[in-house]
Amino acid sequence: MKTKFKLLIVLLVTFCATLVCGLVTACKDDIDYGDPAKDGYIITVLFPDGSPVTNMDSDDPRYYIPTAELTDMDGNRIAKAEINASGVAQINYYEPGEYYIKLTDYPTGYAFDNTSVKTSADRARYTVSLEMGPPTTYTINLSYPDETPMPNVTVSFMDGTKLVTVVTTDNDGVATTLKIPRGIYDIVLEGLPKGYSYKSVKTTIAAWPMYITAIGATDITFEDEDKLNEAGVAVWDTALNDYALPVIRFDKTADCYVYTANVGAGEEVFFRINAPKTGSYTIGSKSGNDYVIQFYNNDLTYVDTSLTISSASNNGNNIQRMQIEEGKTLTFSVKSESRKAAKVEVLICLPVPEPETVTATAVGTYTLKFEKFNMAILNFITSPDGNGFGQGVYKISSDPQNTYDVMIIEYSVTGNPVAGNGDLPEPYSDYSGNDNGAGDGLNFVFTNSFPTSYLGNTIPYHIIIKDAVINYPVEINVTIERTGDAIETEVITETAVAHVDTKYANQTGTFTWMPTNNSVEPYRKADGNWYVQVDGQEKALVVAITKKLSGQAYSFANVEYFGEESGENSEPTATKQNSKLTVYDLASSTTRWDYANFIKQYEGYVNDDGVYQVNDELKLFLERYMANNFADFNNNKPAQPWLLGCGYYA
């Protein structure tokens, strides 16, 4: 009876299991353990955190390649294989059986029990994990730049925000801990002599002795003896404002200082800017030996490698702007990249105050405030929908009761000044505006005509006080009046001149916008296309003609430009000059270049990311539109405007 009852239970369980597994696939064991007779033995090796151990993790992969072995019960080797770049050892031994897995030459600082894992006769795939090695001591060797020991410095070992242990360097500059668990600890040094700092470092699991050389940084406090005089400004102006460079980048109105870095062969010297006020500091250099200027965080980690100033760019002339808060510091280094010593002059300019800005959307009188700077901006917004200035001729004039010498400059256009208003002094002569149209030598009266084709734009007018002595704060009233209708002319729409021969292929990697600060320099190859070097790899330079990313306001597809009078020749030609860049000629102010048809014409050449490769014609096309849209005397524009909308695949 009991036997029949047991049989009934077995049959019932089997039936239920069959029924359930027929409805639920989770009953099937999907793990593939492989067949030793066909696959040999496949062993995956992991670190304690679960990441794979690879042949790149050895202390020296030329001599110490992580290896997995099969041994018999007595420890005799039967077969072995190196661990590959994926952390897997494929042992081509096809006799199933029970063996021990042994690991050799794995990274220092870890441990593995060679008797802990035994194979079976019916399983080919195994995963084994290293363990953390036993607690150990850590030794720090600290020295001055001349390699003499630096004593009495506190060395803290930090695990995130947790303090693990503290030691102090002795007279030999050596600090050794008691045995502590192996780990990757941040080293924090306190009590360094004044004027010295250090680069942020971490320990390793291997606990090799660490050697830290303190860094001496020259403090920059903007003393008078370093300040540029008028002759010095002229020299830097010639070097950094050369029209052969992509843009004008050196603001001569700022207080600027020069420091000399005497750099030995392969040496790196450090400077530390102590900011007396908040703002954008200009750091520049002139041509010289092979060197780079690299910016650092306070812990001497790199700020961003794209901010590097290199003597290889622009014939050695280069510049960077860095934001620093008052009372904070910014550290940068000058480093020689050759076997020659270098004498590098470094320019540092204090921030120029930001001008006050007033937005005008209708006729009337506007009050401009000059708090600390001799310039204020009046943004004149035209609008086709009645929400701003419409079509018409407008007169802009300063208050005749004003006692300061003021002038108005329109920065929305470049080229020859408007007829009858050609009285602007250098360096404003390439802009439209007025200096003394009021007739008293102090104030201005300026008129401008806005036909329908100009509506929907913001026209910035810069109001400038020319007096050498200004008692701030100053308020100046500017009145805007409409005096009549603008003369309308027929606007001719022309399709943009550029061509693309081949569809750009879909790329692996992430589309990355190009930095526009000269840190990555595009170059042309014999195929007529443009490329960039990123982390030592050549990348095709591409332009995003349809890509629309949130917060990206400068893609190729959404920039428009209304050309101004450039001569009688209406045919595009690459030999004409406009805004001091070699671009195609712009026929006239009555010509509108048609983006939509241009993009539609070449949409078949766009890859799935909405980009295609930049060739010579596209580069000129971008220069024509981007450069003119970002003309601004205060340099509020990227170093290479044509790169806006360009990118590469990282």
DRENMARFI-278639 format. One record per residue (C-alpha): x, y, z; chain. Coordinates in nm, 4 decimals, padded with zeros to 6 digits. Example, Ala and Ser with C-alpha at 12.3 -4.5 7.8 and 13.67 -1.06 7.14 Angstrom:
01.2300,-00.4500,00.7800,A
01.3670,-00.1060,00.7140,A
! end
This chain:
00.0000,00.0000,00.0000,A
00.2813,00.2372,00.0907,A
00.4631,00.1568,-00.2370,A
00.1537,00.2321,-00.4430,A
00.1041,00.5556,-00.2477,A
00.4636,00.6636,-00.3094,A
00.4310,00.5831,-00.6812,A
00.1134,00.7878,-00.6980,A
00.2910,01.0849,-00.5396,A
00.5814,01.0592,-00.7872,A
00.3452,01.0412,-01.0840,A
00.1417,01.3330,-00.9494,A
00.4529,01.5482,-00.8959,A
00.5842,01.4587,-01.2408,A
00.2498,01.5457,-01.4021,A
00.2281,01.8771,-01.2176,A
00.5868,01.9656,-01.3027,A
00.5250,01.8833,-01.6661,A
00.2098,02.0914,-01.6687,A
00.3739,02.3904,-01.5002,A
00.6881,02.3801,-01.7151,A
00.4727,02.3563,-02.0208,A
00.3206,02.6895,-01.9247,A
00.6222,02.8643,-01.7632,A
00.9582,02.8616,-01.9437,A
01.1508,02.9451,-01.6230,A
01.1750,02.5749,-01.5438,A
01.4374,02.5268,-01.8181,A
01.8047,02.5632,-01.7166,A
01.9466,02.7978,-01.9840,A
02.3006,02.8130,-01.8415,A
02.5538,02.6784,-02.0931,A
02.8360,02.5112,-01.9016,A
02.9938,02.3754,-02.2191,A
03.1386,02.0320,-02.2956,A
03.5046,01.9756,-02.1903,A
03.5473,01.7162,-02.4630,A
03.4599,01.9778,-02.7278,A
03.5432,02.3131,-02.5698,A
03.8356,02.2339,-02.3447,A
03.8234,02.4444,-02.0256,A
03.7137,02.8086,-02.0395,A
03.8006,03.0072,-01.7271,A
03.6913,03.3653,-01.6543,A
03.8901,03.5464,-01.3837,A
03.7367,03.8335,-01.1856,A
03.8609,04.0937,-00.9400,A
03.6862,04.1055,-00.5993,A
03.4509,04.3764,-00.7311,A
03.3374,04.1511,-01.0178,A
03.5307,04.3231,-01.2995,A
03.7399,04.0957,-01.5262,A
04.1132,04.0476,-01.4861,A
04.2760,04.1000,-01.8269,A
04.6235,04.0707,-01.9712,A
04.6480,04.4516,-01.9440,A
04.6240,04.4435,-01.5636,A
04.9645,04.2902,-01.5030,A
05.2411,04.4988,-01.3491,A
05.4354,04.4597,-01.6726,A
05.2420,04.2718,-01.9444,A
05.5655,04.2162,-02.1396,A
05.6920,03.9773,-01.8744,A
05.4013,03.8934,-01.6470,A
05.1004,03.7646,-01.8356,A
04.8129,03.6437,-01.6126,A
04.7782,03.2714,-01.6656,A
04.5287,03.0001,-01.5699,A
04.6433,02.6379,-01.5299,A
04.4890,02.2979,-01.4811,A
04.6761,02.0824,-01.2294,A
04.6225,01.7334,-01.1013,A
04.5531,01.6566,-00.7348,A
04.9268,01.6645,-00.6631,A
04.9720,02.0118,-00.8129,A
05.1360,01.8964,-01.1347,A
05.0509,02.1149,-01.4362,A
04.8409,01.9500,-01.7059,A
04.7664,02.2475,-01.9315,A
04.7648,02.6278,-01.9222,A
04.6538,02.9365,-02.1159,A
04.7039,03.3119,-02.0911,A
04.4146,03.5314,-01.9841,A
04.3123,03.7429,-02.2825,A
04.1929,04.1045,-02.3083,A
03.8407,03.9956,-02.2110,A
03.9535,03.8240,-01.8912,A
03.9121,03.4716,-02.0277,A
04.1638,03.1840,-02.0464,A
04.0827,02.9234,-02.3149,A
04.2675,02.6017,-02.2159,A
04.2630,02.3662,-02.5112,A
04.2689,02.0428,-02.3098,A
03.9908,01.8073,-02.4172,A
04.0066,01.5248,-02.1618,A
03.7205,01.5726,-01.9127,A
03.8088,01.5130,-01.5519,A
03.8591,01.6594,-01.2061,A
04.1423,01.9120,-01.1942,A
04.2398,02.2077,-00.9819,A
04.2393,02.5597,-01.1317,A
04.5571,02.7519,-01.0530,A
04.6236,03.1205,-01.1293,A
04.9731,03.2623,-01.1778,A
05.1162,03.6092,-01.2492,A
04.7940,03.7876,-01.1633,A
04.8173,04.1530,-01.0473,A
05.0211,04.2182,-00.7356,A
04.8236,04.2764,-00.4183,A
04.5607,04.0108,-00.4771,A
04.5411,03.6496,-00.3586,A
04.3936,03.3237,-00.4871,A
04.3537,02.9857,-00.3185,A
04.4827,02.7328,-00.5707,A
04.2954,02.4505,-00.3966,A
03.9603,02.6259,-00.3805,A
03.8244,02.5475,-00.7285,A
03.8017,02.1960,-00.8731,A
03.6626,02.1077,-01.2148,A
03.4227,01.8273,-01.3006,A
03.4029,01.5909,-01.5953,A
03.0876,01.7405,-01.7452,A
03.1474,02.1160,-01.7255,A
03.3794,02.3338,-01.9371,A
03.3066,02.6925,-01.8155,A
03.4209,02.8261,-01.4787,A
03.4336,03.1669,-01.3125,A
03.6865,03.2257,-01.0362,A
03.7540,03.5401,-00.8316,A
04.0661,03.6863,-00.6826,A
04.0641,03.7947,-00.3214,A
04.2169,04.1044,-00.1697,A
04.5677,04.0393,-00.0446,A
04.6498,04.0630,00.3253,A
04.6885,04.4027,00.4988,A
05.0158,04.5754,00.4245,A
05.2166,04.8901,00.4902,A
05.2228,05.1881,00.2536,A
05.5310,05.4061,00.2117,A
05.5327,05.7642,00.0818,A
05.8577,05.9347,-00.0247,A
05.8175,06.3146,-00.0429,A
06.0759,06.5538,-00.1850,A
06.1297,06.9110,-00.3043,A
06.1600,06.9778,-00.6806,A
06.5402,06.9449,-00.6454,A
06.4839,06.5970,-00.4945,A
06.5936,06.6895,-00.1411,A
06.3691,06.5305,00.1261,A
06.0688,06.7248,00.2594,A
06.0177,06.6420,00.6329,A
05.7345,06.7143,00.8794,A
05.4481,06.6878,00.6288,A
05.1263,06.5146,00.7367,A
05.0172,06.2355,00.5022,A
04.6531,06.1248,00.5246,A
04.5136,05.8125,00.3582,A
04.1513,05.8767,00.2603,A
03.8885,05.6255,00.1476,A
03.6458,05.8757,00.0006,A
03.5611,06.0969,00.2998,A
03.6742,05.8348,00.5524,A
04.0169,05.8813,00.7141,A
04.2017,05.5465,00.7211,A
04.5324,05.6488,00.8796,A
04.7699,05.9436,00.9243,A
05.1528,05.9435,00.9178,A
05.4213,06.2145,00.9036,A
05.7304,06.2326,00.6841,A
06.0612,06.1986,00.8722,A
06.3900,06.3785,00.8065,A
06.4390,06.1635,00.4979,A
06.0957,06.2649,00.3633,A
05.9614,05.9132,00.4225,A
05.6304,05.8229,00.5874,A
05.5341,05.4569,00.6450,A
05.2001,05.3363,00.7752,A
05.1230,05.0425,00.9971,A
04.9581,04.7521,00.8203,A
04.6217,04.8611,00.6795,A
04.3801,04.6887,00.4381,A
04.4880,04.7114,00.0785,A
04.2948,04.9734,-00.1158,A
04.2984,05.2633,-00.3563,A
04.3381,05.5566,-00.1191,A
04.3575,05.9283,-00.1932,A
04.6774,06.0799,-00.0545,A
04.6256,06.4198,00.1130,A
04.9323,06.6225,00.2143,A
04.9074,06.8946,00.4782,A
05.1724,07.1232,00.6217,A
05.3772,07.1706,00.3039,A
05.6145,07.4692,00.3119,A
05.4680,07.7941,00.1776,A
05.4691,07.8174,-00.2005,A
05.4560,07.4416,-00.2593,A
05.1777,07.2118,-00.3684,A
05.1457,06.8632,-00.5189,A
04.9575,06.6716,-00.7831,A
04.6713,06.4566,-00.6573,A
04.7729,06.0890,-00.6294,A
04.6170,05.7551,-00.5306,A
04.7653,05.4380,-00.3901,A
04.7380,05.0991,-00.5583,A
04.6391,04.7567,-00.4316,A
04.9994,04.6493,-00.4935,A
05.1194,04.9000,-00.2284,A
05.4389,04.9834,-00.4119,A
05.6385,05.2676,-00.2484,A
05.5138,05.6017,-00.3809,A
05.7365,05.8947,-00.4770,A
05.5795,06.2405,-00.4681,A
05.7705,06.5500,-00.5781,A
05.6265,06.8733,-00.4440,A
05.5644,07.1490,-00.6935,A
05.6716,07.5077,-00.6477,A
05.4336,07.7569,-00.8111,A
05.5152,08.1244,-00.8714,A
05.2363,08.3352,-00.7217,A
05.0979,08.5992,-00.9576,A
04.9630,08.8988,-00.7641,A
04.9684,09.1581,-01.0475,A
05.2509,09.3862,-00.9363,A
05.3181,09.7094,-01.1268,A
05.6594,09.5964,-01.2500,A
05.4894,09.3197,-01.4519,A
05.2257,09.5446,-01.6084,A
05.2414,09.6137,-01.9812,A
05.3081,09.9714,-02.0887,A
05.1817,10.1183,-02.4141,A
05.4782,09.9814,-02.6101,A
05.4290,09.6360,-02.4581,A
05.0600,09.6377,-02.5484,A
05.1524,09.7171,-02.9093,A
05.3818,09.4128,-02.9305,A
05.1151,09.1747,-02.8029,A
04.8524,09.3438,-03.0176,A
05.0631,09.2700,-03.3264,A
05.1133,08.9068,-03.2228,A
04.7618,08.8171,-03.1106,A
04.5406,09.0449,-03.3228,A
04.6930,08.9569,-03.6569,A
04.4168,08.9303,-03.9169,A
04.5765,08.6085,-04.0425,A
04.4518,08.4441,-03.7214,A
04.0930,08.3161,-03.7042,A
03.9575,08.6011,-03.4897,A
04.0667,08.9092,-03.2988,A
04.1126,08.7840,-02.9455,A
04.3330,09.0261,-02.7488,A
04.1418,09.3053,-02.5737,A
04.3812,09.5991,-02.5516,A
04.1589,09.7841,-02.3044,A
04.2266,09.5387,-02.0218,A
04.4996,09.5668,-01.7567,A
04.7561,09.3164,-01.8802,A
05.0728,09.1723,-01.7273,A
05.3579,08.9613,-01.8660,A
05.5510,08.6869,-01.6888,A
05.8479,08.4919,-01.8199,A
05.8722,08.1154,-01.7809,A
06.2277,07.9832,-01.8128,A
06.1594,07.6194,-01.8912,A
06.4338,07.3575,-01.9082,A
06.4337,07.0712,-02.1551,A
06.1258,06.8606,-02.0793,A
06.0608,07.0672,-01.7668,A
05.7274,07.1976,-01.6355,A
05.7061,07.5187,-01.4331,A
05.3958,07.6302,-01.2467,A
05.2220,07.9647,-01.1902,A
04.9291,08.0434,-00.9617,A
04.6914,08.3317,-01.0378,A
04.5504,08.4930,-00.7233,A
04.2304,08.6598,-00.8454,A
04.1698,09.0123,-00.7111,A
03.8230,09.0176,-00.8693,A
03.5709,08.7843,-01.0276,A
03.5638,08.7526,-01.4035,A
03.7131,08.6053,-01.7177,A
04.0936,08.6202,-01.7085,A
04.2851,08.6120,-02.0360,A
04.5958,08.3921,-02.0562,A
04.7970,08.4158,-02.3780,A
05.1354,08.3311,-02.5248,A
05.3453,08.4325,-02.8237,A
05.5452,08.2110,-03.0563,A
05.8440,08.0336,-02.9077,A
05.9906,07.6912,-02.8488,A
05.7840,07.3728,-02.8363,A
05.5689,07.4125,-02.5254,A
05.2164,07.3853,-02.3917,A
05.0284,07.5817,-02.1271,A
04.8038,07.3511,-01.9234,A
04.5450,07.4556,-01.6661,A
04.4905,07.2751,-01.3363,A
04.2352,07.2473,-01.0582,A
04.3431,07.3367,-00.7046,A
04.4506,06.9759,-00.6466,A
04.6678,07.0021,-00.9602,A
04.4540,06.7661,-01.1617,A
04.3942,06.8775,-01.5188,A
04.0962,07.1079,-01.5611,A
04.0264,06.9980,-01.9165,A
04.2770,06.8897,-02.1787,A
04.0782,07.0799,-02.4445,A
04.1888,07.4038,-02.2739,A
04.5560,07.3475,-02.3533,A
04.7449,07.6350,-02.5172,A
05.0054,07.4929,-02.7532,A
05.2863,07.6667,-02.9401,A
05.1945,07.4446,-03.2339,A
04.8707,07.6417,-03.2884,A
04.8516,07.9619,-03.4933,A
05.2289,07.9888,-03.5360,A
05.2681,07.9844,-03.1601,A
05.0216,08.2651,-03.0925,A
04.7390,08.1464,-02.8745,A
04.5041,08.2608,-02.6027,A
04.2575,08.1196,-02.3492,A
03.9992,08.2674,-02.1155,A
03.9408,08.1220,-01.7706,A
03.6724,08.2205,-01.5195,A
03.8073,08.2799,-01.1653,A
03.6178,08.4015,-00.8605,A
03.7569,08.6776,-00.6419,A
03.9932,08.5366,-00.3779,A
04.0273,08.2032,-00.5595,A
04.3335,08.0731,-00.7417,A
04.3974,07.9163,-01.0791,A
04.7134,07.7156,-01.1395,A
04.8663,07.6662,-01.4822,A
05.1953,07.5269,-01.6045,A
05.4308,07.5943,-01.8929,A
05.5848,07.2702,-02.0114,A
05.8583,07.2102,-02.2673,A
05.7786,06.9347,-02.5155,A
06.1248,06.9128,-02.6680,A
06.4835,06.8582,-02.5600,A
06.5465,07.2303,-02.5816,A
06.5071,07.4866,-02.3077,A
06.2405,07.7485,-02.3671,A
06.1880,08.1092,-02.2624,A
05.8137,08.1594,-02.2844,A
05.6397,08.4919,-02.2280,A
05.2926,08.4523,-02.0802,A
05.0293,08.7271,-02.0976,A
04.7679,08.7555,-01.8228,A
04.4910,09.0159,-01.8464,A
04.2520,09.1052,-01.5686,A
03.8794,09.0765,-01.6456,A
03.7189,09.3604,-01.8371,A
03.3913,09.4649,-01.6688,A
03.0808,09.3426,-01.8437,A
02.8931,09.6334,-02.0040,A
02.5406,09.7098,-01.8859,A
02.2749,09.6017,-02.1364,A
01.9374,09.7624,-02.2122,A
01.6842,09.6065,-02.4510,A
01.4776,09.8364,-02.6724,A
01.1592,09.7046,-02.8340,A
00.9774,10.0306,-02.9162,A
01.0464,10.3973,-02.9820,A
01.1165,10.6087,-02.6759,A
01.3954,10.7179,-02.4431,A
01.6211,10.4654,-02.2723,A
01.8629,10.5290,-01.9847,A
02.2000,10.3600,-02.0093,A
02.4016,10.3145,-01.6900,A
02.7802,10.3131,-01.6880,A
02.8735,10.1655,-01.3507,A
03.2397,10.0645,-01.3913,A
03.2984,10.0511,-01.7651,A
03.2951,10.3075,-02.0452,A
03.0634,10.1012,-02.2657,A
02.6947,10.0092,-02.2491,A
02.4905,09.8016,-02.4957,A
02.1536,09.8973,-02.6418,A
01.9905,09.5941,-02.8053,A
01.7557,09.7056,-03.0843,A
01.5090,09.4213,-03.1559,A
01.3296,09.4199,-03.4896,A
01.0191,09.2088,-03.5270,A
00.7821,09.1170,-03.8108,A
00.4957,09.0434,-03.5678,A
00.4625,09.3834,-03.3997,A
00.6423,09.2853,-03.0786,A
00.9452,09.5006,-03.1634,A
01.0641,09.7569,-03.4134,A
00.9038,09.7058,-03.7518,A
01.0003,09.8176,-04.1007,A
01.1184,10.1799,-04.1150,A
01.3931,10.4398,-04.0782,A
01.4965,10.5026,-03.7169,A
01.6973,10.7865,-03.5647,A
01.8999,10.7161,-03.2515,A
02.0416,11.0161,-03.0638,A
02.2051,11.0907,-02.7300,A
02.0802,11.3535,-02.4858,A
02.2088,11.6974,-02.5986,A
02.2554,11.7893,-02.2319,A
02.5198,11.5206,-02.1979,A
02.8662,11.6500,-02.1033,A
03.0694,11.3426,-02.1974,A
03.2030,11.2627,-02.5447,A
02.9946,10.9641,-02.6609,A
02.9600,10.7727,-02.9845,A
02.7476,10.4856,-03.1139,A
02.8726,10.1759,-03.2960,A
02.6505,09.9179,-03.4662,A
02.8067,09.5718,-03.4356,A
02.5509,09.3788,-03.6358,A
02.7220,09.4549,-03.9679,A
03.0788,09.4814,-04.0930,A
03.2393,09.6440,-04.3925,A
03.2498,10.0067,-04.4961,A
03.0739,10.2614,-04.2719,A
02.7353,10.3918,-04.3799,A
02.7676,10.6871,-04.6182,A
02.7692,11.0157,-04.4286,A
02.8693,10.8491,-04.1034,A
03.2275,10.7653,-04.1882,A
03.3701,10.9518,-03.8916,A
03.4394,10.6581,-03.6612,A
03.7953,10.6428,-03.5259,A
04.0152,10.3333,-03.5128,A
03.9579,10.0583,-03.4227,A
03.5884,10.1105,-03.5086,A
03.6220,10.2134,-03.8738,A
03.4970,09.8791,-04.0058,A
03.1642,09.9219,-03.8285,A
02.8624,10.1404,-03.8894,A
02.7848,10.4130,-03.6406,A
02.8405,10.7768,-03.5581,A
03.0876,10.9786,-03.3539,A
02.9766,11.3415,-03.3698,A
02.6648,11.3578,-03.5826,A
02.5037,11.5952,-03.3324,A
02.7472,11.8622,-03.4405,A
02.8768,11.9539,-03.0968,A
03.1636,11.7071,-03.0921,A
03.0193,11.5286,-02.7877,A
02.6932,11.3613,-02.8834,A
02.5701,11.1583,-03.1776,A
02.2741,11.1299,-03.4119,A
02.2633,10.8056,-03.6089,A
02.0011,10.6802,-03.8550,A
01.9442,10.3317,-03.9836,A
01.6987,10.1857,-04.2315,A
01.5372,09.8483,-04.1715,A
01.3519,09.7015,-04.4702,A
01.1326,09.3971,-04.4270,A
01.4245,09.1648,-04.4998,A
01.5975,09.2827,-04.1796,A
01.3070,09.2113,-03.9463,A
01.3376,08.9395,-03.6846,A
01.6901,09.0334,-03.5720,A
01.8617,09.1806,-03.2689,A
02.0876,09.4724,-03.3595,A
02.3374,09.5546,-03.0801,A
02.4475,09.9178,-03.0527,A
02.7463,09.9929,-02.8306,A
02.7356,10.3354,-02.6679,A
03.0914,10.4371,-02.5752,A
03.2180,10.7193,-02.3530,A
03.5461,10.8395,-02.5029,A
03.6685,11.0640,-02.2203,A
03.9913,10.9618,-02.0494,A
03.8525,11.0578,-01.7066,A
03.5030,10.9351,-01.6175,A
03.3373,10.9907,-01.2815,A
03.1346,10.6725,-01.2412,A
02.8484,10.6026,-01.2162,A
02.7182,10.7833,-01.5257,A
02.3704,10.7821,-01.6808,A
02.3144,10.8789,-02.0461,A
01.9729,10.8975,-02.2129,A
01.9354,10.7665,-02.5681,A
01.6220,10.8414,-02.7716,A
01.4888,10.6264,-03.0581,A
01.2486,10.7810,-03.3123,A
01.0862,10.6497,-03.6281,A
01.1272,10.9052,-03.9067,A
00.9715,10.7271,-04.2053,A
00.9379,10.4147,-04.4116,A
01.2391,10.2168,-04.5246,A
01.2974,10.1791,-04.8954,A
01.1915,09.8260,-04.9847,A
01.3825,09.6409,-05.2527,A
01.3173,09.2994,-05.3978,A
01.4945,09.0266,-05.2029,A
01.6529,08.7679,-05.4289,A
01.6700,08.4196,-05.2820,A
01.9703,08.2138,-05.3878,A
02.0624,07.8613,-05.2945,A
02.3834,07.8303,-05.0955,A
02.6917,07.7454,-05.3003,A
02.8515,07.4218,-05.1840,A
02.8321,07.0601,-05.2886,A
02.8636,06.7163,-05.1348,A
02.9645,06.4171,-05.3455,A
02.9229,06.1231,-05.1096,A
02.6833,06.0315,-04.8308,A
02.8634,06.0207,-04.4989,A
02.8473,05.6741,-04.3448,A
02.6974,05.5985,-04.0057,A
02.9706,05.6052,-03.7432,A
03.0386,05.4233,-03.4204,A
03.0954,05.6371,-03.1139,A
02.9262,05.9484,-02.9834,A
02.8769,06.2612,-03.1918,A
03.0777,06.5247,-03.0032,A
03.0601,06.9001,-03.0676,A
03.3921,07.0576,-03.1644,A
03.5522,07.2889,-02.9079,A
03.5839,07.6363,-03.0633,A
03.8797,07.7608,-02.8591,A
04.1604,07.6373,-03.0864,A
04.2317,07.3425,-02.8549,A
04.1539,07.1005,-03.1395,A
04.2908,07.2200,-03.4730,A
04.1237,07.0984,-03.7962,A
04.3433,07.0217,-04.0953,A
04.2878,06.9438,-04.4642,A
04.3998,06.6270,-04.6417,A
04.4640,06.5631,-05.0084,A
04.1097,06.4293,-05.0560,A
03.9758,06.7823,-04.9943,A
03.8077,06.6843,-04.6664,A
03.8830,06.8155,-04.3184,A
03.9953,06.6150,-04.0150,A
04.0955,06.6590,-03.6502,A
04.3301,06.4733,-03.4155,A
04.1578,06.3639,-03.0928,A
04.3602,06.1696,-02.8344,A
04.6087,06.0731,-03.1034,A
04.3436,05.9413,-03.3427,A
04.2340,06.0975,-03.6703,A
03.8637,06.1827,-03.6853,A
03.6653,06.3123,-03.9795,A
03.5259,06.6622,-03.9176,A
03.1524,06.6581,-03.9814,A
02.8833,06.9255,-03.9831,A
02.5401,06.8817,-03.8244,A
02.2974,07.0202,-04.0792,A
01.9794,06.8744,-03.9321,A
02.0820,06.7740,-03.5830,A
01.8746,06.9590,-03.3215,A
01.9961,06.9132,-02.9677,A
01.8465,07.0796,-02.6622,A
02.0497,07.3837,-02.5674,A
02.2538,07.3812,-02.8898,A
02.1741,07.7118,-03.0544,A
02.4455,07.7167,-03.3187,A
02.3903,07.4171,-03.5386,A
02.4354,07.4597,-03.9123,A
02.0626,07.4331,-03.9752,A
01.9456,07.7305,-03.7690,A
02.1879,08.0120,-03.8544,A
02.0875,08.2729,-04.1156,A
02.2752,08.5748,-04.2438,A
02.1724,08.8715,-04.4543,A
02.4673,08.9775,-04.6670,A
02.5729,09.3369,-04.7041,A
02.6994,09.5292,-05.0041,A
03.0281,09.3771,-05.1174,A
03.0802,09.5058,-05.4722,A
02.9478,09.4701,-05.8209,A
03.0507,09.1097,-05.8751,A
02.7555,08.8990,-05.7689,A
02.9187,08.5645,-05.8501,A
03.0447,08.3699,-05.5463,A
03.4217,08.3650,-05.5401,A
03.6650,08.2339,-05.2839,A
03.9030,08.5271,-05.3368,A
03.6844,08.7985,-05.1846,A
03.7377,08.9238,-04.8322,A
03.4540,08.9736,-04.5871,A
03.4928,09.0324,-04.2135,A
03.8639,08.9644,-04.2622,A
03.8088,08.5985,-04.3485,A
03.8461,08.4437,-04.6931,A
03.4899,08.3480,-04.7870,A
03.2574,08.3534,-05.0830,A
03.1473,08.7002,-05.1880,A
02.8067,08.8116,-05.0609,A
02.6229,08.9709,-05.3511,A
02.4260,09.2477,-05.1767,A
02.1990,09.3318,-04.8866,A
01.9077,09.2259,-05.1056,A
02.0302,08.8676,-05.1339,A
01.9120,08.6014,-04.8946,A
02.0893,08.2682,-04.8969,A
01.8450,07.9810,-04.8821,A
01.9311,07.7219,-04.6181,A
01.6153,07.5158,-04.6524,A
01.6672,07.4304,-05.0190,A
02.0352,07.3703,-04.9594,A
01.9627,07.1182,-04.6857,A
01.6809,06.9586,-04.8830,A
01.9065,06.9273,-05.1867,A
02.1654,06.7315,-04.9917,A
01.9526,06.5439,-04.7404,A
02.0357,06.2214,-04.9218,A
02.3981,06.2666,-04.8187,A
02.3207,06.2929,-04.4484,A
02.3748,05.9914,-04.2229,A
02.1311,05.8849,-03.9497,A
02.2795,06.1446,-03.7121,A
02.2038,06.4265,-03.9553,A
02.5664,06.5014,-04.0439,A
02.8025,06.4874,-04.3363,A
03.1735,06.5427,-04.3778,A
03.3214,06.8915,-04.4137,A
03.4944,06.9575,-04.7466,A
03.6580,07.2786,-04.8727,A
03.3379,07.4347,-04.9996,A
03.1453,07.3553,-04.6843,A
03.4218,07.5059,-04.4729,A
03.4012,07.8314,-04.6701,A
03.0234,07.8189,-04.6495,A
03.0440,07.7858,-04.2708,A
03.3002,08.0633,-04.2437,A
03.0745,08.2996,-04.4375,A
02.7719,08.2436,-04.2154,A
02.9134,08.1639,-03.8741,A
03.1876,08.4264,-03.8644,A
02.9610,08.7135,-03.9622,A
02.6895,08.6125,-03.7218,A
02.9297,08.6347,-03.4316,A
03.1192,08.9540,-03.5117,A
03.1527,09.1434,-03.1859,A
03.4180,09.3976,-03.0954,A
03.4358,09.2714,-02.7353,A
03.5275,08.9240,-02.8613,A
03.2105,08.7686,-02.7250,A
03.2429,08.4904,-02.9785,A
03.4282,08.1625,-03.0108,A
03.7825,08.1580,-03.1391,A
03.6778,07.9817,-03.4603,A
03.3103,08.0578,-03.5310,A
03.2954,07.8352,-03.8367,A
03.3353,07.5300,-03.6124,A
02.9965,07.5962,-03.4521,A
02.7776,07.3138,-03.5728,A
03.0791,07.0914,-03.6446,A
03.1758,06.7800,-03.4562,A
03.3416,06.4409,-03.4686,A
03.2719,06.0900,-03.3434,A
03.4455,06.0267,-03.0088,A
! end
